[in-house]
Amino acid sequence: MTLKFSEISKFQKDLNYFTQQLSTISNPVVKKECNELLKELSAHASIIDAGHDPANNGYIDPRSIHENRIRIIEIRKRLTSIVNDLQRT
């Protein structure tokens, strides 16, 4: 059994939360930015999943995985900031 980053409940919860909040955005420019960020978030999660795949014969490039983790954090911060800004207005 392989644990995948994209299947972790915290990641799924965040993804669902941001997707739900995205549906309330009326500004098309902000909505497009959020859609792109969500796609990028999912793409980075997939890269992390692939990096931990046992089919890779145990080889994990720690720099690549680390860079993806950092980018996921940055994306989550940006999405959280957008959601918080929208809730304040």
HTML snippet that shows the backbone in 3Dmol.js (N, CA, C, O; Angstrom):
<script src="https://3Dmol.org/build/3Dmol-min.js"></script>
<div id="view" style="width:600px;height:400px;position:relative"></div>
<script>
const pdb = `
ATOM      1  N   MET A   1       0.845  -1.185   0.000  1.00  0.00           N
ATOM      2  CA  MET A   1       0.000   0.000   0.000  1.00  0.00           C
ATOM      3  C   MET A   1       0.887   1.245   0.000  1.00  0.00           C
ATOM      4  O   MET A   1       1.750   1.409   0.863  1.00  0.00           O
ATOM      5  N   THR A   2       0.664   2.097  -0.959  1.00  0.00           N
ATOM      6  CA  THR A   2       1.442   3.312  -1.079  1.00  0.00           C
ATOM      7  C   THR A   2       0.602   4.501  -0.657  1.00  0.00           C
ATOM      8  O   THR A   2      -0.509   4.708  -1.145  1.00  0.00           O
ATOM      9  N   LEU A   3       1.159   5.280   0.263  1.00  0.00           N
ATOM     10  CA  LEU A   3       0.478   6.494   0.689  1.00  0.00           C
ATOM     11  C   LEU A   3       0.833   7.597  -0.295  1.00  0.00           C
ATOM     12  O   LEU A   3       2.007   7.848  -0.569  1.00  0.00           O
ATOM     13  N   LYS A   4      -0.185   8.245  -0.818  1.00  0.00           N
ATOM     14  CA  LYS A   4       0.029   9.322  -1.785  1.00  0.00           C
ATOM     15  C   LYS A   4      -0.294  10.652  -1.133  1.00  0.00           C
ATOM     16  O   LYS A   4      -1.269  10.781  -0.391  1.00  0.00           O
ATOM     17  N   PHE A   5       0.541  11.636  -1.423  1.00  0.00           N
ATOM     18  CA  PHE A   5       0.339  12.972  -0.875  1.00  0.00           C
ATOM     19  C   PHE A   5      -1.033  13.513  -1.272  1.00  0.00           C
ATOM     20  O   PHE A   5      -1.725  14.129  -0.462  1.00  0.00           O
ATOM     21  N   SER A   6      -1.413  13.279  -2.511  1.00  0.00           N
ATOM     22  CA  SER A   6      -2.690  13.805  -3.011  1.00  0.00           C
ATOM     23  C   SER A   6      -3.896  13.159  -2.343  1.00  0.00           C
ATOM     24  O   SER A   6      -5.011  13.664  -2.466  1.00  0.00           O
ATOM     25  N   GLU A   7      -3.688  12.047  -1.637  1.00  0.00           N
ATOM     26  CA  GLU A   7      -4.795  11.361  -0.967  1.00  0.00           C
ATOM     27  C   GLU A   7      -4.841  11.628   0.538  1.00  0.00           C
ATOM     28  O   GLU A   7      -5.732  11.129   1.225  1.00  0.00           O
ATOM     29  N   ILE A   8      -3.896  12.403   1.052  1.00  0.00           N
ATOM     30  CA  ILE A   8      -3.886  12.742   2.476  1.00  0.00           C
ATOM     31  C   ILE A   8      -5.102  13.621   2.768  1.00  0.00           C
ATOM     32  O   ILE A   8      -5.423  14.524   1.996  1.00  0.00           O
ATOM     33  N   SER A   9      -5.771  13.350   3.885  1.00  0.00           N
ATOM     34  CA  SER A   9      -7.028  14.047   4.191  1.00  0.00           C
ATOM     35  C   SER A   9      -6.835  15.567   4.294  1.00  0.00           C
ATOM     36  O   SER A   9      -7.712  16.318   3.868  1.00  0.00           O
ATOM     37  N   LYS A  10      -5.731  16.027   4.836  1.00  0.00           N
ATOM     38  CA  LYS A  10      -5.484  17.473   4.954  1.00  0.00           C
ATOM     39  C   LYS A  10      -5.405  18.117   3.569  1.00  0.00           C
ATOM     40  O   LYS A  10      -5.957  19.195   3.347  1.00  0.00           O
ATOM     41  N   PHE A  11      -4.722  17.457   2.649  1.00  0.00           N
ATOM     42  CA  PHE A  11      -4.622  17.986   1.292  1.00  0.00           C
ATOM     43  C   PHE A  11      -5.989  17.997   0.625  1.00  0.00           C
ATOM     44  O   PHE A  11      -6.365  18.988  -0.001  1.00  0.00           O
ATOM     45  N   GLN A  12      -6.735  16.905   0.752  1.00  0.00           N
ATOM     46  CA  GLN A  12      -8.072  16.815   0.174  1.00  0.00           C
ATOM     47  C   GLN A  12      -9.005  17.877   0.762  1.00  0.00           C
ATOM     48  O   GLN A  12      -9.796  18.492   0.047  1.00  0.00           O
ATOM     49  N   LYS A  13      -8.896  18.079   2.073  1.00  0.00           N
ATOM     50  CA  LYS A  13      -9.727  19.084   2.746  1.00  0.00           C
ATOM     51  C   LYS A  13      -9.414  20.482   2.213  1.00  0.00           C
ATOM     52  O   LYS A  13     -10.323  21.257   1.918  1.00  0.00           O
ATOM     53  N   ASP A  14      -8.123  20.800   2.093  1.00  0.00           N
ATOM     54  CA  ASP A  14      -7.717  22.101   1.555  1.00  0.00           C
ATOM     55  C   ASP A  14      -8.187  22.277   0.115  1.00  0.00           C
ATOM     56  O   ASP A  14      -8.708  23.330  -0.251  1.00  0.00           O
ATOM     57  N   LEU A  15      -8.002  21.249  -0.692  1.00  0.00           N
ATOM     58  CA  LEU A  15      -8.402  21.319  -2.091  1.00  0.00           C
ATOM     59  C   LEU A  15      -9.912  21.547  -2.217  1.00  0.00           C
ATOM     60  O   LEU A  15     -10.355  22.369  -3.020  1.00  0.00           O
ATOM     61  N   ASN A  16     -10.683  20.829  -1.435  1.00  0.00           N
ATOM     62  CA  ASN A  16     -12.139  21.008  -1.448  1.00  0.00           C
ATOM     63  C   ASN A  16     -12.536  22.394  -0.959  1.00  0.00           C
ATOM     64  O   ASN A  16     -13.433  23.023  -1.522  1.00  0.00           O
ATOM     65  N   TYR A  17     -11.866  22.870   0.093  1.00  0.00           N
ATOM     66  CA  TYR A  17     -12.165  24.195   0.634  1.00  0.00           C
ATOM     67  C   TYR A  17     -11.902  25.281  -0.415  1.00  0.00           C
ATOM     68  O   TYR A  17     -12.752  26.139  -0.651  1.00  0.00           O
ATOM     69  N   PHE A  18     -10.733  25.238  -1.035  1.00  0.00           N
ATOM     70  CA  PHE A  18     -10.397  26.257  -2.027  1.00  0.00           C
ATOM     71  C   PHE A  18     -11.313  26.164  -3.247  1.00  0.00           C
ATOM     72  O   PHE A  18     -11.691  27.188  -3.815  1.00  0.00           O
ATOM     73  N   THR A  19     -11.669  24.961  -3.648  1.00  0.00           N
ATOM     74  CA  THR A  19     -12.591  24.786  -4.772  1.00  0.00           C
ATOM     75  C   THR A  19     -13.956  25.373  -4.438  1.00  0.00           C
ATOM     76  O   THR A  19     -14.578  26.032  -5.271  1.00  0.00           O
ATOM     77  N   GLN A  20     -14.413  25.134  -3.227  1.00  0.00           N
ATOM     78  CA  GLN A  20     -15.705  25.674  -2.789  1.00  0.00           C
ATOM     79  C   GLN A  20     -15.658  27.200  -2.754  1.00  0.00           C
ATOM     80  O   GLN A  20     -16.591  27.858  -3.216  1.00  0.00           O
ATOM     81  N   GLN A  21     -14.596  27.759  -2.219  1.00  0.00           N
ATOM     82  CA  GLN A  21     -14.467  29.210  -2.145  1.00  0.00           C
ATOM     83  C   GLN A  21     -14.358  29.821  -3.540  1.00  0.00           C
ATOM     84  O   GLN A  21     -14.824  30.937  -3.772  1.00  0.00           O
ATOM     85  N   LEU A  22     -13.753  29.101  -4.450  1.00  0.00           N
ATOM     86  CA  LEU A  22     -13.607  29.575  -5.824  1.00  0.00           C
ATOM     87  C   LEU A  22     -14.958  29.805  -6.476  1.00  0.00           C
ATOM     88  O   LEU A  22     -15.114  30.716  -7.289  1.00  0.00           O
ATOM     89  N   SER A  23     -15.929  28.986  -6.121  1.00  0.00           N
ATOM     90  CA  SER A  23     -17.255  29.120  -6.729  1.00  0.00           C
ATOM     91  C   SER A  23     -17.949  30.418  -6.324  1.00  0.00           C
ATOM     92  O   SER A  23     -18.909  30.826  -6.978  1.00  0.00           O
ATOM     93  N   THR A  24     -17.486  31.074  -5.262  1.00  0.00           N
ATOM     94  CA  THR A  24     -18.106  32.315  -4.807  1.00  0.00           C
ATOM     95  C   THR A  24     -17.453  33.564  -5.397  1.00  0.00           C
ATOM     96  O   THR A  24     -17.932  34.678  -5.185  1.00  0.00           O
ATOM     97  N   ILE A  25     -16.365  33.380  -6.133  1.00  0.00           N
ATOM     98  CA  ILE A  25     -15.633  34.524  -6.697  1.00  0.00           C
ATOM     99  C   ILE A  25     -16.338  35.006  -7.953  1.00  0.00           C
ATOM    100  O   ILE A  25     -16.612  34.222  -8.862  1.00  0.00           O
ATOM    101  N   SER A  26     -16.630  36.300  -7.999  1.00  0.00           N
ATOM    102  CA  SER A  26     -17.308  36.861  -9.168  1.00  0.00           C
ATOM    103  C   SER A  26     -16.336  37.575 -10.126  1.00  0.00           C
ATOM    104  O   SER A  26     -16.627  37.711 -11.315  1.00  0.00           O
ATOM    105  N   ASN A  27     -15.197  38.024  -9.615  1.00  0.00           N
ATOM    106  CA  ASN A  27     -14.212  38.711 -10.447  1.00  0.00           C
ATOM    107  C   ASN A  27     -13.525  37.681 -11.352  1.00  0.00           C
ATOM    108  O   ASN A  27     -12.860  36.775 -10.850  1.00  0.00           O
ATOM    109  N   PRO A  28     -13.674  37.806 -12.685  1.00  0.00           N
ATOM    110  CA  PRO A  28     -13.112  36.795 -13.592  1.00  0.00           C
ATOM    111  C   PRO A  28     -11.580  36.705 -13.556  1.00  0.00           C
ATOM    112  O   PRO A  28     -11.019  35.628 -13.756  1.00  0.00           O
ATOM    113  N   VAL A  29     -10.913  37.817 -13.304  1.00  0.00           N
ATOM    114  CA  VAL A  29      -9.451  37.808 -13.258  1.00  0.00           C
ATOM    115  C   VAL A  29      -8.971  37.019 -12.034  1.00  0.00           C
ATOM    116  O   VAL A  29      -8.063  36.194 -12.136  1.00  0.00           O
ATOM    117  N   VAL A  30      -9.581  37.277 -10.893  1.00  0.00           N
ATOM    118  CA  VAL A  30      -9.218  36.575  -9.665  1.00  0.00           C
ATOM    119  C   VAL A  30      -9.602  35.100  -9.773  1.00  0.00           C
ATOM    120  O   VAL A  30      -8.864  34.220  -9.329  1.00  0.00           O
ATOM    121  N   LYS A  31     -10.752  34.846 -10.363  1.00  0.00           N
ATOM    122  CA  LYS A  31     -11.214  33.468 -10.527  1.00  0.00           C
ATOM    123  C   LYS A  31     -10.253  32.678 -11.407  1.00  0.00           C
ATOM    124  O   LYS A  31      -9.949  31.522 -11.110  1.00  0.00           O
ATOM    125  N   LYS A  32      -9.771  33.295 -12.493  1.00  0.00           N
ATOM    126  CA  LYS A  32      -8.822  32.637 -13.381  1.00  0.00           C
ATOM    127  C   LYS A  32      -7.513  32.353 -12.638  1.00  0.00           C
ATOM    128  O   LYS A  32      -6.947  31.267 -12.766  1.00  0.00           O
ATOM    129  N   GLU A  33      -7.040  33.319 -11.871  1.00  0.00           N
ATOM    130  CA  GLU A  33      -5.809  33.126 -11.099  1.00  0.00           C
ATOM    131  C   GLU A  33      -5.964  31.955 -10.123  1.00  0.00           C
ATOM    132  O   GLU A  33      -5.067  31.122  -9.994  1.00  0.00           O
ATOM    133  N   CYS A  34      -7.092  31.903  -9.449  1.00  0.00           N
ATOM    134  CA  CYS A  34      -7.340  30.826  -8.489  1.00  0.00           C
ATOM    135  C   CYS A  34      -7.431  29.473  -9.182  1.00  0.00           C
ATOM    136  O   CYS A  34      -6.916  28.479  -8.669  1.00  0.00           O
ATOM    137  N   ASN A  35      -8.073  29.424 -10.329  1.00  0.00           N
ATOM    138  CA  ASN A  35      -8.144  28.170 -11.096  1.00  0.00           C
ATOM    139  C   ASN A  35      -6.748  27.679 -11.475  1.00  0.00           C
ATOM    140  O   ASN A  35      -6.443  26.492 -11.365  1.00  0.00           O
ATOM    141  N   GLU A  36      -5.913  28.608 -11.921  1.00  0.00           N
ATOM    142  CA  GLU A  36      -4.544  28.249 -12.293  1.00  0.00           C
ATOM    143  C   GLU A  36      -3.758  27.775 -11.072  1.00  0.00           C
ATOM    144  O   GLU A  36      -2.988  26.818 -11.160  1.00  0.00           O
ATOM    145  N   LEU A  37      -3.950  28.442  -9.938  1.00  0.00           N
ATOM    146  CA  LEU A  37      -3.261  28.030  -8.713  1.00  0.00           C
ATOM    147  C   LEU A  37      -3.712  26.641  -8.261  1.00  0.00           C
ATOM    148  O   LEU A  37      -2.894  25.835  -7.817  1.00  0.00           O
ATOM    149  N   LEU A  38      -5.014  26.363  -8.375  1.00  0.00           N
ATOM    150  CA  LEU A  38      -5.520  25.039  -7.994  1.00  0.00           C
ATOM    151  C   LEU A  38      -4.959  23.951  -8.911  1.00  0.00           C
ATOM    152  O   LEU A  38      -4.611  22.865  -8.447  1.00  0.00           O
ATOM    153  N   LYS A  39      -4.872  24.238 -10.197  1.00  0.00           N
ATOM    154  CA  LYS A  39      -4.290  23.266 -11.130  1.00  0.00           C
ATOM    155  C   LYS A  39      -2.820  23.023 -10.799  1.00  0.00           C
ATOM    156  O   LYS A  39      -2.344  21.888 -10.819  1.00  0.00           O
ATOM    157  N   GLU A  40      -2.116  24.100 -10.497  1.00  0.00           N
ATOM    158  CA  GLU A  40      -0.704  23.979 -10.148  1.00  0.00           C
ATOM    159  C   GLU A  40      -0.530  23.206  -8.839  1.00  0.00           C
ATOM    160  O   GLU A  40       0.393  22.404  -8.702  1.00  0.00           O
ATOM    161  N   LEU A  41      -1.416  23.453  -7.889  1.00  0.00           N
ATOM    162  CA  LEU A  41      -1.379  22.737  -6.612  1.00  0.00           C
ATOM    163  C   LEU A  41      -1.525  21.234  -6.842  1.00  0.00           C
ATOM    164  O   LEU A  41      -0.766  20.443  -6.282  1.00  0.00           O
ATOM    165  N   SER A  42      -2.488  20.844  -7.655  1.00  0.00           N
ATOM    166  CA  SER A  42      -2.700  19.427  -7.967  1.00  0.00           C
ATOM    167  C   SER A  42      -1.510  18.837  -8.732  1.00  0.00           C
ATOM    168  O   SER A  42      -1.128  17.689  -8.505  1.00  0.00           O
ATOM    169  N   ALA A  43      -0.936  19.620  -9.627  1.00  0.00           N
ATOM    170  CA  ALA A  43       0.213  19.148 -10.397  1.00  0.00           C
ATOM    171  C   ALA A  43       1.413  18.876  -9.493  1.00  0.00           C
ATOM    172  O   ALA A  43       2.103  17.870  -9.657  1.00  0.00           O
ATOM    173  N   HIS A  44       1.657  19.768  -8.547  1.00  0.00           N
ATOM    174  CA  HIS A  44       2.779  19.569  -7.617  1.00  0.00           C
ATOM    175  C   HIS A  44       2.533  18.375  -6.707  1.00  0.00           C
ATOM    176  O   HIS A  44       3.470  17.653  -6.367  1.00  0.00           O
ATOM    177  N   ALA A  45       1.297  18.161  -6.312  1.00  0.00           N
ATOM    178  CA  ALA A  45       0.968  16.984  -5.495  1.00  0.00           C
ATOM    179  C   ALA A  45       1.229  15.714  -6.290  1.00  0.00           C
ATOM    180  O   ALA A  45       1.727  14.733  -5.737  1.00  0.00           O
ATOM    181  N   SER A  46       0.904  15.716  -7.561  1.00  0.00           N
ATOM    182  CA  SER A  46       1.160  14.553  -8.419  1.00  0.00           C
ATOM    183  C   SER A  46       2.655  14.281  -8.556  1.00  0.00           C
ATOM    184  O   SER A  46       3.083  13.127  -8.578  1.00  0.00           O
ATOM    185  N   ILE A  47       3.430  15.330  -8.647  1.00  0.00           N
ATOM    186  CA  ILE A  47       4.885  15.174  -8.751  1.00  0.00           C
ATOM    187  C   ILE A  47       5.439  14.548  -7.469  1.00  0.00           C
ATOM    188  O   ILE A  47       6.312  13.682  -7.519  1.00  0.00           O
ATOM    189  N   ILE A  48       4.924  14.994  -6.326  1.00  0.00           N
ATOM    190  CA  ILE A  48       5.355  14.409  -5.052  1.00  0.00           C
ATOM    191  C   ILE A  48       4.944  12.942  -4.987  1.00  0.00           C
ATOM    192  O   ILE A  48       5.722  12.092  -4.554  1.00  0.00           O
ATOM    193  N   ASP A  49       3.726  12.650  -5.417  1.00  0.00           N
ATOM    194  CA  ASP A  49       3.273  11.249  -5.455  1.00  0.00           C
ATOM    195  C   ASP A  49       4.220  10.396  -6.308  1.00  0.00           C
ATOM    196  O   ASP A  49       4.624   9.307  -5.901  1.00  0.00           O
ATOM    197  N   ALA A  50       4.563  10.901  -7.480  1.00  0.00           N
ATOM    198  CA  ALA A  50       5.448  10.153  -8.382  1.00  0.00           C
ATOM    199  C   ALA A  50       6.835   9.977  -7.774  1.00  0.00           C
ATOM    200  O   ALA A  50       7.482   8.951  -7.985  1.00  0.00           O
ATOM    201  N   GLY A  51       7.289  10.966  -7.026  1.00  0.00           N
ATOM    202  CA  GLY A  51       8.602  10.891  -6.401  1.00  0.00           C
ATOM    203  C   GLY A  51       8.684   9.829  -5.324  1.00  0.00           C
ATOM    204  O   GLY A  51       9.765   9.320  -5.027  1.00  0.00           O
ATOM    205  N   HIS A  52       7.552   9.497  -4.740  1.00  0.00           N
ATOM    206  CA  HIS A  52       7.522   8.467  -3.698  1.00  0.00           C
ATOM    207  C   HIS A  52       7.008   7.124  -4.211  1.00  0.00           C
ATOM    208  O   HIS A  52       6.788   6.200  -3.428  1.00  0.00           O
ATOM    209  N   ASP A  53       6.822   7.019  -5.497  1.00  0.00           N
ATOM    210  CA  ASP A  53       6.296   5.789  -6.096  1.00  0.00           C
ATOM    211  C   ASP A  53       7.339   4.668  -5.997  1.00  0.00           C
ATOM    212  O   ASP A  53       8.486   4.854  -6.406  1.00  0.00           O
ATOM    213  N   PRO A  54       6.952   3.517  -5.462  1.00  0.00           N
ATOM    214  CA  PRO A  54       7.910   2.413  -5.352  1.00  0.00           C
ATOM    215  C   PRO A  54       8.426   1.924  -6.706  1.00  0.00           C
ATOM    216  O   PRO A  54       9.456   1.253  -6.765  1.00  0.00           O
ATOM    217  N   ALA A  55       7.741   2.243  -7.765  1.00  0.00           N
ATOM    218  CA  ALA A  55       8.195   1.842  -9.099  1.00  0.00           C
ATOM    219  C   ALA A  55       9.494   2.551  -9.487  1.00  0.00           C
ATOM    220  O   ALA A  55      10.150   2.160 -10.452  1.00  0.00           O
ATOM    221  N   ASN A  56       9.861   3.579  -8.746  1.00  0.00           N
ATOM    222  CA  ASN A  56      11.104   4.310  -9.015  1.00  0.00           C
ATOM    223  C   ASN A  56      12.308   3.634  -8.374  1.00  0.00           C
ATOM    224  O   ASN A  56      13.382   4.230  -8.283  1.00  0.00           O
ATOM    225  N   ASN A  57      12.135   2.390  -7.929  1.00  0.00           N
ATOM    226  CA  ASN A  57      13.216   1.605  -7.315  1.00  0.00           C
ATOM    227  C   ASN A  57      13.822   2.290  -6.096  1.00  0.00           C
ATOM    228  O   ASN A  57      15.016   2.160  -5.829  1.00  0.00           O
ATOM    229  N   GLY A  58      12.998   3.009  -5.371  1.00  0.00           N
ATOM    230  CA  GLY A  58      13.464   3.645  -4.145  1.00  0.00           C
ATOM    231  C   GLY A  58      14.217   4.939  -4.358  1.00  0.00           C
ATOM    232  O   GLY A  58      14.652   5.563  -3.391  1.00  0.00           O
ATOM    233  N   TYR A  59      14.380   5.358  -5.601  1.00  0.00           N
ATOM    234  CA  TYR A  59      15.097   6.599  -5.857  1.00  0.00           C
ATOM    235  C   TYR A  59      14.152   7.779  -5.714  1.00  0.00           C
ATOM    236  O   TYR A  59      13.141   7.876  -6.409  1.00  0.00           O
ATOM    237  N   ILE A  60      14.497   8.667  -4.806  1.00  0.00           N
ATOM    238  CA  ILE A  60      13.739   9.897  -4.603  1.00  0.00           C
ATOM    239  C   ILE A  60      14.725  11.050  -4.708  1.00  0.00           C
ATOM    240  O   ILE A  60      15.741  11.069  -4.012  1.00  0.00           O
ATOM    241  N   ASP A  61      14.433  11.993  -5.561  1.00  0.00           N
ATOM    242  CA  ASP A  61      15.274  13.189  -5.665  1.00  0.00           C
ATOM    243  C   ASP A  61      14.794  14.173  -4.603  1.00  0.00           C
ATOM    244  O   ASP A  61      13.775  14.837  -4.791  1.00  0.00           O
ATOM    245  N   PRO A  62      15.519  14.272  -3.491  1.00  0.00           N
ATOM    246  CA  PRO A  62      15.045  15.110  -2.393  1.00  0.00           C
ATOM    247  C   PRO A  62      14.917  16.597  -2.748  1.00  0.00           C
ATOM    248  O   PRO A  62      14.056  17.293  -2.211  1.00  0.00           O
ATOM    249  N   ARG A  63      15.768  17.075  -3.647  1.00  0.00           N
ATOM    250  CA  ARG A  63      15.673  18.494  -4.031  1.00  0.00           C
ATOM    251  C   ARG A  63      14.382  18.775  -4.763  1.00  0.00           C
ATOM    252  O   ARG A  63      13.722  19.784  -4.516  1.00  0.00           O
ATOM    253  N   SER A  64      14.025  17.886  -5.660  1.00  0.00           N
ATOM    254  CA  SER A  64      12.802  18.060  -6.443  1.00  0.00           C
ATOM    255  C   SER A  64      11.574  18.019  -5.536  1.00  0.00           C
ATOM    256  O   SER A  64      10.683  18.862  -5.642  1.00  0.00           O
ATOM    257  N   ILE A  65      11.539  17.041  -4.656  1.00  0.00           N
ATOM    258  CA  ILE A  65      10.408  16.915  -3.735  1.00  0.00           C
ATOM    259  C   ILE A  65      10.333  18.138  -2.830  1.00  0.00           C
ATOM    260  O   ILE A  65       9.248  18.664  -2.581  1.00  0.00           O
ATOM    261  N   HIS A  66      11.480  18.589  -2.340  1.00  0.00           N
ATOM    262  CA  HIS A  66      11.512  19.762  -1.455  1.00  0.00           C
ATOM    263  C   HIS A  66      10.999  21.007  -2.184  1.00  0.00           C
ATOM    264  O   HIS A  66      10.217  21.778  -1.628  1.00  0.00           O
ATOM    265  N   GLU A  67      11.436  21.198  -3.413  1.00  0.00           N
ATOM    266  CA  GLU A  67      10.991  22.360  -4.189  1.00  0.00           C
ATOM    267  C   GLU A  67       9.480  22.323  -4.402  1.00  0.00           C
ATOM    268  O   GLU A  67       8.815  23.358  -4.355  1.00  0.00           O
ATOM    269  N   ASN A  68       8.947  21.137  -4.632  1.00  0.00           N
ATOM    270  CA  ASN A  68       7.503  21.002  -4.819  1.00  0.00           C
ATOM    271  C   ASN A  68       6.759  21.285  -3.519  1.00  0.00           C
ATOM    272  O   ASN A  68       5.703  21.918  -3.539  1.00  0.00           O
ATOM    273  N   ARG A  69       7.288  20.832  -2.404  1.00  0.00           N
ATOM    274  CA  ARG A  69       6.661  21.115  -1.111  1.00  0.00           C
ATOM    275  C   ARG A  69       6.637  22.612  -0.835  1.00  0.00           C
ATOM    276  O   ARG A  69       5.631  23.151  -0.372  1.00  0.00           O
ATOM    277  N   ILE A  70       7.754  23.282  -1.124  1.00  0.00           N
ATOM    278  CA  ILE A  70       7.834  24.733  -0.921  1.00  0.00           C
ATOM    279  C   ILE A  70       6.814  25.445  -1.806  1.00  0.00           C
ATOM    280  O   ILE A  70       6.135  26.365  -1.353  1.00  0.00           O
ATOM    281  N   ARG A  71       6.705  25.027  -3.058  1.00  0.00           N
ATOM    282  CA  ARG A  71       5.759  25.655  -3.987  1.00  0.00           C
ATOM    283  C   ARG A  71       4.323  25.427  -3.546  1.00  0.00           C
ATOM    284  O   ARG A  71       3.488  26.322  -3.674  1.00  0.00           O
ATOM    285  N   ILE A  72       4.022  24.229  -3.023  1.00  0.00           N
ATOM    286  CA  ILE A  72       2.679  23.959  -2.503  1.00  0.00           C
ATOM    287  C   ILE A  72       2.358  24.903  -1.351  1.00  0.00           C
ATOM    288  O   ILE A  72       1.245  25.421  -1.262  1.00  0.00           O
ATOM    289  N   ILE A  73       3.319  25.125  -0.480  1.00  0.00           N
ATOM    290  CA  ILE A  73       3.115  26.055   0.639  1.00  0.00           C
ATOM    291  C   ILE A  73       2.829  27.454   0.116  1.00  0.00           C
ATOM    292  O   ILE A  73       1.920  28.126   0.605  1.00  0.00           O
ATOM    293  N   GLU A  74       3.600  27.899  -0.877  1.00  0.00           N
ATOM    294  CA  GLU A  74       3.401  29.231  -1.450  1.00  0.00           C
ATOM    295  C   GLU A  74       2.013  29.360  -2.086  1.00  0.00           C
ATOM    296  O   GLU A  74       1.343  30.380  -1.922  1.00  0.00           O
ATOM    297  N   ILE A  75       1.594  28.339  -2.799  1.00  0.00           N
ATOM    298  CA  ILE A  75       0.277  28.360  -3.452  1.00  0.00           C
ATOM    299  C   ILE A  75      -0.832  28.413  -2.405  1.00  0.00           C
ATOM    300  O   ILE A  75      -1.786  29.179  -2.543  1.00  0.00           O
ATOM    301  N   ARG A  76      -0.704  27.598  -1.359  1.00  0.00           N
ATOM    302  CA  ARG A  76      -1.720  27.587  -0.295  1.00  0.00           C
ATOM    303  C   ARG A  76      -1.802  28.952   0.387  1.00  0.00           C
ATOM    304  O   ARG A  76      -2.895  29.427   0.696  1.00  0.00           O
ATOM    305  N   LYS A  77      -0.651  29.580   0.621  1.00  0.00           N
ATOM    306  CA  LYS A  77      -0.647  30.908   1.236  1.00  0.00           C
ATOM    307  C   LYS A  77      -1.348  31.921   0.338  1.00  0.00           C
ATOM    308  O   LYS A  77      -2.128  32.743   0.819  1.00  0.00           O
ATOM    309  N   ARG A  78      -1.076  31.866  -0.959  1.00  0.00           N
ATOM    310  CA  ARG A  78      -1.703  32.803  -1.904  1.00  0.00           C
ATOM    311  C   ARG A  78      -3.209  32.575  -1.966  1.00  0.00           C
ATOM    312  O   ARG A  78      -3.979  33.535  -1.936  1.00  0.00           O
ATOM    313  N   LEU A  79      -3.640  31.319  -2.052  1.00  0.00           N
ATOM    314  CA  LEU A  79      -5.075  31.028  -2.089  1.00  0.00           C
ATOM    315  C   LEU A  79      -5.751  31.451  -0.781  1.00  0.00           C
ATOM    316  O   LEU A  79      -6.851  32.003  -0.806  1.00  0.00           O
ATOM    317  N   THR A  80      -5.114  31.202   0.340  1.00  0.00           N
ATOM    318  CA  THR A  80      -5.665  31.613   1.634  1.00  0.00           C
ATOM    319  C   THR A  80      -5.791  33.127   1.704  1.00  0.00           C
ATOM    320  O   THR A  80      -6.783  33.653   2.209  1.00  0.00           O
ATOM    321  N   SER A  81      -4.785  33.820   1.196  1.00  0.00           N
ATOM    322  CA  SER A  81      -4.825  35.285   1.180  1.00  0.00           C
ATOM    323  C   SER A  81      -5.981  35.800   0.324  1.00  0.00           C
ATOM    324  O   SER A  81      -6.683  36.730   0.721  1.00  0.00           O
ATOM    325  N   ILE A  82      -6.175  35.208  -0.828  1.00  0.00           N
ATOM    326  CA  ILE A  82      -7.274  35.620  -1.712  1.00  0.00           C
ATOM    327  C   ILE A  82      -8.618  35.371  -1.029  1.00  0.00           C
ATOM    328  O   ILE A  82      -9.488  36.242  -1.039  1.00  0.00           O
ATOM    329  N   VAL A  83      -8.790  34.201  -0.443  1.00  0.00           N
ATOM    330  CA  VAL A  83     -10.048  33.863   0.238  1.00  0.00           C
ATOM    331  C   VAL A  83     -10.293  34.822   1.398  1.00  0.00           C
ATOM    332  O   VAL A  83     -11.412  35.304   1.575  1.00  0.00           O
ATOM    333  N   ASN A  84      -9.266  35.102   2.183  1.00  0.00           N
ATOM    334  CA  ASN A  84      -9.425  36.025   3.314  1.00  0.00           C
ATOM    335  C   ASN A  84      -9.776  37.423   2.850  1.00  0.00           C
ATOM    336  O   ASN A  84     -10.610  38.089   3.464  1.00  0.00           O
ATOM    337  N   ASP A  85      -9.153  37.875   1.775  1.00  0.00           N
ATOM    338  CA  ASP A  85      -9.465  39.193   1.226  1.00  0.00           C
ATOM    339  C   ASP A  85     -10.908  39.259   0.744  1.00  0.00           C
ATOM    340  O   ASP A  85     -11.579  40.273   0.937  1.00  0.00           O
ATOM    341  N   LEU A  86     -11.384  38.206   0.128  1.00  0.00           N
ATOM    342  CA  LEU A  86     -12.757  38.187  -0.369  1.00  0.00           C
ATOM    343  C   LEU A  86     -13.762  38.155   0.792  1.00  0.00           C
ATOM    344  O   LEU A  86     -14.845  38.731   0.691  1.00  0.00           O
ATOM    345  N   GLN A  87     -13.409  37.495   1.870  1.00  0.00           N
ATOM    346  CA  GLN A  87     -14.311  37.415   3.015  1.00  0.00           C
ATOM    347  C   GLN A  87     -14.394  38.745   3.764  1.00  0.00           C
ATOM    348  O   GLN A  87     -15.400  39.037   4.410  1.00  0.00           O
ATOM    349  N   ARG A  88     -13.347  39.539   3.676  1.00  0.00           N
ATOM    350  CA  ARG A  88     -13.330  40.845   4.334  1.00  0.00           C
ATOM    351  C   ARG A  88     -14.167  41.886   3.584  1.00  0.00           C
ATOM    352  O   ARG A  88     -14.621  42.870   4.168  1.00  0.00           O
ATOM    353  N   THR A  89     -14.363  41.653   2.285  1.00  0.00           N
ATOM    354  CA  THR A  89     -15.098  42.650   1.504  1.00  0.00           C
ATOM    355  C   THR A  89     -16.565  42.339   1.419  1.00  0.00           C
ATOM    356  O   THR A  89     -17.320  43.085   0.795  1.00  0.00           O
TER     357      THR A  89
END
`;
const viewer = $3Dmol.createViewer("view");
viewer.addModel(pdb, "pdb");
viewer.setStyle({}, {cartoon: {color: "spectrum"}});
viewer.zoomTo();
viewer.render();
</script>
